């Protein structure tokens, strides 16, 4: 659902997804040579992805929940570069994660 690269960028640690339980993403990270574990609410993580794209690249993500799916629209950035992209997911967090992954690829980070 969310890649190791995106999670690491958003959380600010070298980490990876261990599991997703209910609405919690459980992830591991390395702390002074020791592997530790933490978790974050999936909706909070989706919001952090939106903030990351906005503050790091000036790209805004707008999400919308619909009857059959959820969509995330990617808006232009502060450099005046026009981006018109719409990402579809089964859930709102999935659409946001896919859109943030697209932003990472678009900006050449992945």
N, C-alpha and C positions, 0 to 999 in steps of 0.2 A: 504493500500500500504506500509506504513512504521509503525512499531509498536511504541507504547509509550516508550518502553524500549530502542529501538535503537535510537529514536529521542532524548531522554533524555541523553543517553551516548554521542552522537555526538555533541549536542548543549551545553551540560554541565549544563543543568538545569533540574529540575523536570518539565516535560511538557507533552503535548499530542496534537495529531492532531485534529484540529477543522474542517478543510475542505481542499480540494485541488481544486483550481480554475485555469484553464488554465495551466500555468507552475509554479504556486506559491503554496507552502504548507503553510497554515495558521495554526499556533499553539498557544496554550495558555501556560502560565507558571505562577508560583507563585512568586511574588516579595514582600517581607516584608509583608506577609499576604494579599496581594491584587492580584487578578488574572488579568494578563495582556495578551495582544495579540501581536503577531509579525508574520512576514512571511519571507520565504526564497525561492529563485528560486529552482525548483526541480532538475535542473542539478548541481547547486552549492551544494545542499544537498547531491546528489549522490557522488560528488567529496569529500565532507567532510567525507562521509562513507568510501570511499577508504582510505583516509588519516588516519582515526581513526583505521581501521584494520591494516594498515601498522605500524603506530607509537605505537599503544597499544599492538599489538600481533606479529608484524613482519610478518604478512600475507598480501600478495599482491593480489589485485583483478584486473584482466584485463578484460575489457569489449569489446564487438564486436557487432556492429549492422549488422544484416543480412537482406535478403529480407523479410522473413516471421516472424522473431523474433529477439531477442537480447540475447546474452549469456554473462555470466560473469564467468571467470575461476578463481579458487582459487589456489594460488601458495604456495609452501613450506614456512615455517617460518624460522627465524634466528637460531632456535635450531636444525636445520637439520631434523626436523620432516617432512616427505613427505606427502603432501596433494594433492590429485588429484581429484578435484571436479569441476563439471561444472553445473551452474544454468541457467535456461532458463526463460525469461520473455517476455511479449509482447513488452515492450519498454526497452531501455537501463537503465533508472533509476530503473524500476521495477526489472530487473535482478540484478542490483547492491544492491538494498535494500534486496532482497531475499538472496543474497550471504552474505551480512553483518549480516543478521539475523542468518544465518547458522553458521557464525563465532562465534557469541555470544553464541549460543547453544553449539558449539564444545568446546569452552573455558570455559563452565560452568557458564556463567554470567546470562543466562536466565533460 
